[in-house]
């Protein structure tokens, strides 16, 4: 499986990450080696395989309302500035 | 340092106080951590206050928990309310947990003392503990060597005698491989045995909390405490938790131990010899050795790197400067804001996010991600069939013993192969344990791994317990 520098740049863009030219070169080489390995999976016949979840169990909990995290505690983890239970965020655009 | 079981017994009987034990642990950390770099933060004040509470509880005549006064270290991706949890990344350098993970809640409920947070590979991506923003961890057995990863700090803390037990997380071997490299016990139970609530996600279908301990009995005790259904984690399993330490037998009569065909091909003589010796020892203990076929297990590693990276690319999408993490407030537009805010990710994390994102692109989805998911199903079937013939499987923990810091920096594929035997457990959702079994010619510890089916951790614990006893 050939991986080009353009592939790396596209994936980085989709992942919303800036990568330098040097990083692109390093990643391209490393991804090429990794995906060559991944290409070996093609040898396995998976035509009849159906996907299930990892521990083969359905997990549903009863639909009962329960207490949630305290608002202040949540905001403390998310923002630097708090004011009257609101968080002042910086203008992005 | 005493074992966790010895400490709990001493504190419960009054032979020692929790405060004495905590101070002892803090002293050893102060003495050894500068060289090993296992802890990134020690909760000294908190731990001592907590120890005094446990002692006061005893003075009042109240019943103490199963881990009374036991100092426990937690990996830096496990939440403990009011304490930092940074995943050893600049991205989360100021993140303070707003709630406590279920595993820590359960430890506290049994009167354990949370002593600090341990170093790890950034976002648990790595097998050397060299990608941490806090610097590399050194292997206490040989300070020139890596301790393994990603729970390298937790393993080194136990191996250096700073704490008797520590929690880690294991997505591809991150508890068992460092346990093997540092000469201690590391268990990752089957997927769903332990709640992941409050554990920072890397790959949701592979992540599991695991335990690093100096003895199998300590690992069993902590496993019993933290296992079981949790309403906050829908993937945790509803099943009774056995008293694991009560399940140990004297010898292994009647146990069928599977030796996967071809698993030792290409291994160095040291590891091969140790596996052969371990198999002989198990036979002496009464176990029956059975050769089993696992033809697709060799594909576990490429499946692992595709699936976990794809899941990581989704899970780590939340670090965008808006929802979580570092924010680049110098950006001029939205894309610039996102890209600038995600700049603190280290090289390995960025690489995995690129791998995962690429595997999920419409051009590669079927060929890479879907294919890996389907092969994963077949690998799980392989293991299921093997466990119809045997109780546990015996494998090496890693293809090599601990290597020098920086040795494989230029060859990441060689590093990825370090997870060869352990990532099968995460792909299969299996229970796995690494137990030390002597040293190689260089004096470095060799880990032996047992696999068992989900919810049958008592079998691998018993096999490991018997093997450990004979050493």
Interface residues (C-beta under 8 A of the other chain):
Chain A: X1 X3 X7 X8 X10 X11 X12 X14 X15 X16 X17 X18 X19 X23 X26 X27 X30 X31 X33 X34 X35 X37 X38 X40 X41 X42 X44 X46 X49 X50 X51 X52 X53 X54 X55 X57 X59 X60 X61 X66 X69 X70 X73 X74 X76 X77 X78 X89 X90 X92 X93
Chain B: X81 X95 X96 X97 X98 X99 X190 X191 X192 X205 X206 X231 X234 X235 X236 X237 X296 X299 X301 X302 X303 X305 X306 X313 X320 X322 X323 X324 X327 X329 X331 X333 X334 X335 X337 X338 X339 X340 X342 X343 X345 X347 X350 X351 X353 X354 X355 X356 X357 X358 X359 X361 X367 X368 X371 X372 X373 X374 X375 X377 X378 X412 X413 X416 X429 X454
